[in-house]
Amino acid sequence: MTAEQARALDAADPLAFARDRFSLPERLIYLDGNSLGALPAAAPAALAATVEQQWGEDLIASWNKHAWIDWPATVAAKLAPIVGAEPGELLVADSTTVCLFKLLAAAARARPGKRKIVTQKASFPTDLYAAQGVCDMLDLELREVSPDEVMGEIDELTAVVSLTHVDYKSAAVYDMRAVNDAAHVAGAFVLWDLCHSAGAIEVDLDGTGSDLAVGCGYKYLNGGPGAPAFMYVAERLQEALTNPLQGWMGHAEPFAFVDDYRPVSGINRFLTGTPPILAMAALAAGIDTFDRIGMADVEAKSRRLSQLFVDEVEGRCGSEVRLASPRDPAERGSHVVFAHAESYAVMQALIARGVVGDFRAPDLMRFGFTPLYTRYADVVRAAEILGAILESHEWDQPRFRTRAKVT
Ligand SMILES: *Cc1c(COP(=O)(O)O)cnc(C)c1O
């Protein structure tokens, strides 16, 4: 595709307007919104107002006056149309890892006779570490199997199936409904990690009969570095499950200051400590970038962007790179990985040329497509630059081989 054809696609793109909701450096082609979403244009003023007026002027009164105390639920409620849930099923809190721990332990404890947690091997490491920790603590067995073995592993001994909906490396997607149905037949819960799905593709937690989910605030939701995460607990399970990390924010009467824990009813029982208000102000601005945007449109553009990239890269780079994501766009999330023996150096060379993706060990270059701000012209230009770098071997320099602490 020529640059001109790509610009014509951008001109006809029904989501083109959404790019103005972000502050992006003009010189960059940012294909890493799946690791850290871009800065929402409204975020600096929202943060400044929270700091200067609310914290600075109103001080402690802000817990009531600006309803800070309710933000974990009210900010989360904005996610309802993005993940297909009711507002009262969502909560913003903690980090994804802590949310995973809480919901895994809560679910496992609600199935006392069952001793097994099923998950996928080579999943995002923190998901595995959290599951290993829960299994050690509750004396459960963790079964880490390959994606095609998951369904066969679910049986009457299974307490929880814990899966990442979109794989962080390959972008392969699980069929949510099929896994939920199989788990429910066996009497197990399913915990979905939506880190690479929420804000990228359509997710229908309620419609697929989901039980539990967690997700990240700082990737496709644009909540800022270290933004708090979110939890989903289906309404029908909220009274049956209890939070293993009990704290005053999940108490029925936090300001009664009584000695004994009594969980509040509803989603708030999964809170632990005081919410990080400044981070939540940024996250709210991030989620608001989806205001009046339908996830069907986001998903449609995501698939077109990623497919255009695959076509352009394969057309220009031939067998130099290997697609390591599913070939069918319907089986992918919103990112694409290509394998190359020198992926680290190639990615550093790309970044030096203003095309920002990331590297995932051992040999993958990962490119994320964020439909709210990625343009078709960016995709074509990024593929063109990758082709040029591979052809010229410009990546083959010592400065591109030095590994930074964060890749
Ligand atoms: C990004 C990501 C996380 C991040 O967890 P944190 O607790 O926010 O560091 C967890 N799981 C998956 C699948 C991720 O993609």
Ligand as a Chemical Component Dictionary entry (heavy atoms), coordinates in Angstrom:
data_LIG
# 
_chem_comp.id                   LIG 
_chem_comp.type                 NON-POLYMER 
_chem_comp.pdbx_formal_charge   0 
_chem_comp.three_letter_code    LIG 
# 
loop_
_chem_comp_atom.comp_id 
_chem_comp_atom.atom_id 
_chem_comp_atom.alt_atom_id 
_chem_comp_atom.type_symbol 
_chem_comp_atom.charge 
_chem_comp_atom.model_Cartn_x 
_chem_comp_atom.model_Cartn_y 
_chem_comp_atom.model_Cartn_z 
_chem_comp_atom.pdbx_ordinal 
LIG C1 C1 C 0 0.738  -6.118  31.879 1  
LIG C2 C2 C 0 0.273  -7.390  32.461 2  
LIG C3 C3 C 0 0.276  -7.593  33.846 3  
LIG C4 C4 C 0 0.799  -6.513  34.733 4  
LIG O1 O1 O 0 0.652  -6.758  36.085 5  
LIG P1 P1 P 0 1.001  -5.570  37.108 6  
LIG O2 O2 O 0 0.604  -6.112  38.414 7  
LIG O3 O3 O 0 0.240  -4.365  36.672 8  
LIG O4 O4 O 0 2.465  -5.290  37.012 9  
LIG C5 C5 C 0 -0.230 -8.788  34.342 10 
LIG N1 N1 N 0 -0.687 -9.749  33.500 11 
LIG C6 C6 C 0 -0.704 -9.585  32.156 12 
LIG C7 C7 C 0 -1.231 -10.649 31.280 13 
LIG C8 C8 C 0 -0.199 -8.414  31.611 14 
LIG O5 O5 O 0 -0.194 -8.247  30.286 15 
# 
loop_
_chem_comp_bond.comp_id 
_chem_comp_bond.atom_id_1 
_chem_comp_bond.atom_id_2 
_chem_comp_bond.value_order 
_chem_comp_bond.pdbx_ordinal 
LIG C1 C2 SING 1  
LIG C2 C3 SING 2  
LIG C2 C8 DOUB 3  
LIG C3 C4 SING 4  
LIG C3 C5 DOUB 5  
LIG C4 O1 SING 6  
LIG O1 P1 SING 7  
LIG P1 O2 DOUB 8  
LIG P1 O3 SING 9  
LIG P1 O4 SING 10 
LIG C5 N1 SING 11 
LIG N1 C6 DOUB 12 
LIG C6 C7 SING 13 
LIG C6 C8 SING 14 
LIG C8 O5 SING 15 
# 
